[in-house]
Structures are given as C-alpha cells and as structure tokens.
Amino acid sequence: MRYSIFNLVRQAFNHHRGWNPAWRDAAPKSAYDVVIVGGGGHGLATAHYLSKVHGISNVAVVEKGWIGSGNAGRNTTIIRSNYLLPGNNPFYELSMKLWEGLEQDLNYNAMVSQRGVLNLYHSDAQRDAYARRGNGMLLHGVEAELLDAAAVRRMLPLLDFDNARFPIQGGLLQRRGGTARHDAVVWGYARAASSRGVDIIQNCEVTGLIREAGRVTGVETTRGSIRARKVGLAVAGNTSRVAAMADLKLPIESHVLQAFVSEAIKPFIPGVVTFGAGHFYISQSDKGSLVFGGDLDGYNSYAQRGNLPTVEDVCEGGMALMPALGRVRVLRSWGGIMDMSMDGSPIIDHTPIPGLYLNAGWCYGGFKATPASGWCFAHLLARDEPHEVARAYRLDRFASGRLIDERGVGAQPNLH
Ligand SMILES: Cc1cc2nc3c(=O)[nH]c(=O)nc-3n(C[C@H](O)[C@H](O)[C@H](O)COP(=O)(O)OP(=O)(O)OC[C@H]3O[C@@H](n4cnc5c(N)ncnc54)[C@H](O)[C@@H]3O)c2cc1C
C-alpha cells in the first residue's frame, strides 16, 4: 500500500479503517538464504537493499525484542558526513546521499531535516584542526564552511561567547547535515523490506550459531533453529556477546551512552550544535524539545541505562555552552549500548568463519551511517566482496595496524 496524499484522503473518508499494517510480523521459516541478526536500523537497511538492489528476498531479520528497541530508537538522530580521513569520508558521504533520497526510496516520511551541523571551536589550534577537516571534506567533494565568531553569533545568539574558559571563536558548518526521526527510519526500512518478502521476526533472540564443518549454517533462537546460507550480525552493542557464540573475540567494547530530552520550547536552536571544549551536543526536535547528549558513562556494560554522574557531566557541558539551558526542565533520559571499536571506525567484513559476516563497531556515530551501512553490508552478503567505499572497514586492520583513527585519539576511543 503506497502512502500518498490521495490515499490519505481516501482513507479519511473511511475513518482510517483501511490501512494495512506497515510490515508483516512474520513467524520463522526453517531456512533462508540470509539471516540477519538484529532488527535495528542497520539490519533492516541491509535487508531492504538485499531485496531491492540485489534481488535477494529470501531473508529474515531476527530481533530479540521489537525492531528499533536498541540504539536505532535511542540515539540523538544526528546525521552528517563531515569526516576527514579517506577511509571514512566516501562512506559517510554515500550515506548522506542515501539520506537525501531515503523518503522517496522508502515511500515513508523519515523526517530527514537538513538543518545543519555546527562544530564549535574555542582555540586557534582547534580552528586549525577544523580548517584541515573542512579542507579534507572539500577535497572529497563534500561542502564545508568555516565560520567566525560573528557568523556563529548571528546564528546562535544565546551561546555563551565570552566565557573566560571556553570563548567561542567560530565553528565548522556542514549545512547538509541535520537530523532524521530515528524510529521512522526503522519503520520505513522494515516496511520496504517486508513488502519485498523479507521476514521480520520480532521477540526472537539468537542464542547460538549453528556450525557444521567449520562453517556457520544457521542460528539457534528462542523460536527454534533457522538454517541460512549466510548469517550477518548487526547487533551493535551486543556484538561481542553474539560473536562469542562463534568463539570470536573482537576488538570491540560495549559502553553506555545516555541521551536527554527537555520539555518543548519555542524555536531556539536552528540546527545541531556541538561544544568543542567539552563533550556536549544539542538540537531541537520538530516538537520543540531539546535533544542532547555528551560522553560515554565510561565503564563496560550491556545495560541500556546510565548513571547520575554522567547526567551531571552532560548538563554541566550544556550550561557552559548555553547558560539559558538552566531554565529548561529535562523530561526523560535513557541509555543505549555502544559497540566501541578500538580505532573509532566500523567493521563491515567477513569473519574468519565461513558463512558469518560482521557489521559492527559503530561507536556513538552509527545512526548517520544506517543507509550506507545497509547498502555496503548487503553488497558484501550478496557478492562476497566489499563495497568500494567500505574497503577500509576490514576486521584484520587491528592486526595489520591499518587503523582508521578519525579522531586521533589512539587505541582507546572508549576513554574519550
Ligand atoms: C544515546 C545515543 C545517542 C546516539 N546518537 C547518535 C547520533 O546522534 N548520530 C549517530 O549517527 N549515531 C548516534 N548513536 C549511535 C547509533 O544509534 C548506533 O550506532 C546505531 O543505531 C547502531 O546500529 P543499529 O541501529 O543497527 O543498532 P541497534 O538498534 O542497537 O540494533 C541492534 C539490534 O540487535 C538486537 N539484538 C542484540 N542481540 C541479539 C540477539 N542475540 N538476537 C537477536 N537480536 C539481538 C538488539 O535488540 C537491537 O535491536 C547514538 C546512540 C545512543 C545510544
């Protein structure tokens, strides 16, 4: 059933009783060509592109809870492609281009809003680093603008520009960056994949991987065994747990990241703003709520909740940047589990075990990657070779030393 203004009007005459469910809640079959473990954005996008681009529809997405119950439905919804390194930039720019056509592709309103992402700088050294990043983006054909303090002040007059410790000198702006409604992205991919025959199986936890003659040939689940020619893992914060079922130890740690939403207020922030002197970022949703977050909680966990010291830390960052925030009430906060890779960049690759493929290591930036991650993982699963923009996301780079250390933070990005 297509969504259109004509269908909306037609359904209105029928008291909206004629809408079909957006996707089929399928029961597991005994075998598929591909089983994708994890019904987050990445797993569902992979299923969509497998069926749409590669014509492989005998696919199941197996999700232990409900689709979008993981990080896909918990993030702060920021999308951007302001990356510096050649291993990352073309991948994230492909993602941005897919975002730009996503709603037409899925026939679903994902509320993609290119309202701009501004990274503030507070020192000469930081300005130089952002100028370098902006030049790197321009060389890759991605637009970037370096703003001075006066330009930032015109855009965001309520920032604390003259804070003696963190004076704002300017910012690096990507106008095509912005936000998208995270759960609509999940639902849109699920609907599109399901309409092509993909089975979306909720409340079905993978509890083991079936191995025969050294090959993964299926999954054991709480709803029985499912055979598959290929199994793709897209379980984000649970990657190390599920990989352990195949005795795989990965260069990934799981950490908690929290997010916060305030009461709705009048338009206050035009786009996404990140504080350069602390870890704090903020945007305003279409309903008027301020959506913000900051640093990881700083300890390993598989629990989808965080702790009060980080709440305090994030709010301090917000107050240092925008003292007016002190007047706003926080309505909700929650946590998700980050699959922190040891160079801060993702993995889209075969594993050493035939039949088992890996999509992981998204750290706290995987939402923006959702379309390209699905596109490239589908390519790998369908053709058994990496997509050209994901070639650098190899698992063995941690052994060979070909790291993609975008932030230059060394081998422990989880501590930053
Ligand atoms: C608070 C917060 C803020 C963030 N902000 C941003 C942001 O602004 N921009 C950005 O780009 N990124 C952001 N991220 C990161 C982003 O959300 C993730 O990197 C991305 O969503 C991960 O991919 P996914 O959507 O497939 O993961 P998930 O939605 O977590 O999907 C994985 C799924 O696997 C399922 N699963 C796990 N184990 C099993 C099993 N054994 N069997 C079956 N299913 C299983 C889980 O239930 C889950 O639904 C943020 C994350 C959080 C938590």
The ligand as a Tripos MOL2 file, in Angstrom:
@<TRIPOS>MOLECULE
LIG
   53    58     1     0     0
SMALL
NO_CHARGES

@<TRIPOS>ATOM
      1 C1         22.1050    7.7870   23.3620 C.3       1 LIG1
      2 C2         22.6320    7.5470   21.9790 C.ar      1 LIG1
      3 C3         22.8300    8.6120   21.1220 C.ar      1 LIG1
      4 C4         23.3130    8.4010   19.8290 C.ar      1 LIG1
      5 N1         23.3780    9.4590   18.9800 N.ar      1 LIG1
      6 C5         23.7340    9.2630   17.6840 C.ar      1 LIG1
      7 C6         23.6620   10.3390   16.7680 C.ar      1 LIG1
      8 O1         23.1980   11.4320   17.0960 O.2       1 LIG1
      9 N2         24.0840   10.1150   15.4970 N.ar      1 LIG1
     10 C7         24.5800    8.9200   15.1110 C.ar      1 LIG1
     11 O2         24.9970    8.8020   13.9650 O.2       1 LIG1
     12 N3         24.6070    7.8520   15.9530 N.ar      1 LIG1
     13 C8         24.1780    8.0040   17.2390 C.ar      1 LIG1
     14 N4         24.1710    6.9340   18.1000 N.ar      1 LIG1
     15 C9         24.6710    5.6300   17.6450 C.3       1 LIG1
     16 C10        23.6570    4.8650   16.8200 C.3       1 LIG1
     17 O3         22.3920    4.8800   17.4180 O.3       1 LIG1
     18 C11        24.1500    3.4080   16.6390 C.3       1 LIG1
     19 O4         25.4930    3.4000   16.2340 O.3       1 LIG1
     20 C12        23.3290    2.6410   15.6090 C.3       1 LIG1
     21 O5         21.9450    2.8070   15.8540 O.3       1 LIG1
     22 C13        23.7150    1.1620   15.6780 C.3       1 LIG1
     23 O6         23.1430    0.3720   14.6650 O.3       1 LIG1
     24 P1         21.6930   -0.3010   14.7730 P.3       1 LIG1
     25 O7         20.6840    0.7750   14.5320 O.co2     1 LIG1
     26 O8         21.5990   -1.4420   13.8620 O.co2     1 LIG1
     27 O9         21.7130   -0.8150   16.2820 O.3       1 LIG1
     28 P2         20.5540   -1.3120   17.2240 P.3       1 LIG1
     29 O10        19.3020   -0.5390   17.0340 O.co2     1 LIG1
     30 O11        21.1020   -1.3950   18.6110 O.co2     1 LIG1
     31 O12        20.2610   -2.7720   16.6420 O.3       1 LIG1
     32 C14        20.8100   -3.9630   17.1210 C.3       1 LIG1
     33 C15        19.6560   -4.8860   17.4460 C.3       1 LIG1
     34 O13        20.1680   -6.1860   17.6990 O.3       1 LIG1
     35 C16        19.2950   -6.7780   18.6400 C.3       1 LIG1
     36 N5         19.9750   -7.9360   19.2300 N.ar      1 LIG1
     37 C17        21.0360   -7.9310   20.0760 C.ar      1 LIG1
     38 N6         21.3620   -9.1910   20.4200 N.ar      1 LIG1
     39 C18        20.5060  -10.0100   19.7670 C.ar      1 LIG1
     40 C19        20.3270  -11.4070   19.7300 C.ar      1 LIG1
     41 N7         21.1170  -12.2420   20.4550 N.pl3     1 LIG1
     42 N8         19.3350  -11.9160   18.9620 N.ar      1 LIG1
     43 C20        18.5260  -11.1060   18.2250 C.ar      1 LIG1
     44 N9         18.6450   -9.7510   18.2510 N.ar      1 LIG1
     45 C21        19.6170   -9.2260   19.0120 C.ar      1 LIG1
     46 C22        19.0080   -5.6680   19.6180 C.3       1 LIG1
     47 O14        17.8440   -5.9100   20.3750 O.3       1 LIG1
     48 C23        18.8980   -4.4600   18.6980 C.3       1 LIG1
     49 O15        17.5600   -4.1670   18.3570 O.3       1 LIG1
     50 C24        23.6650    7.0940   19.4070 C.ar      1 LIG1
     51 C25        23.4460    6.0290   20.2470 C.ar      1 LIG1
     52 C26        22.9010    6.2320   21.5270 C.ar      1 LIG1
     53 C27        22.6170    5.0640   22.4150 C.3       1 LIG1
@<TRIPOS>BOND
     1     1     2 1
     2     2     3 ar
     3     2    52 ar
     4     3     4 ar
     5     4     5 ar
     6     4    50 ar
     7     5     6 ar
     8     6     7 ar
     9     6    13 1
    10     7     8 2
    11     7     9 ar
    12     9    10 ar
    13    10    11 2
    14    10    12 ar
    15    12    13 ar
    16    13    14 ar
    17    14    15 1
    18    14    50 ar
    19    15    16 1
    20    16    17 1
    21    16    18 1
    22    18    19 1
    23    18    20 1
    24    20    21 1
    25    20    22 1
    26    22    23 1
    27    23    24 1
    28    24    25 2
    29    24    26 1
    30    24    27 1
    31    27    28 1
    32    28    29 2
    33    28    30 1
    34    28    31 1
    35    31    32 1
    36    32    33 1
    37    33    34 1
    38    33    48 1
    39    34    35 1
    40    35    36 1
    41    35    46 1
    42    36    37 ar
    43    36    45 ar
    44    37    38 ar
    45    38    39 ar
    46    39    40 ar
    47    39    45 ar
    48    40    41 1
    49    40    42 ar
    50    42    43 ar
    51    43    44 ar
    52    44    45 ar
    53    46    47 1
    54    46    48 1
    55    48    49 1
    56    50    51 ar
    57    51    52 ar
    58    52    53 1
@<TRIPOS>SUBSTRUCTURE
     1 LIG1         1 GROUP 0 **** ****
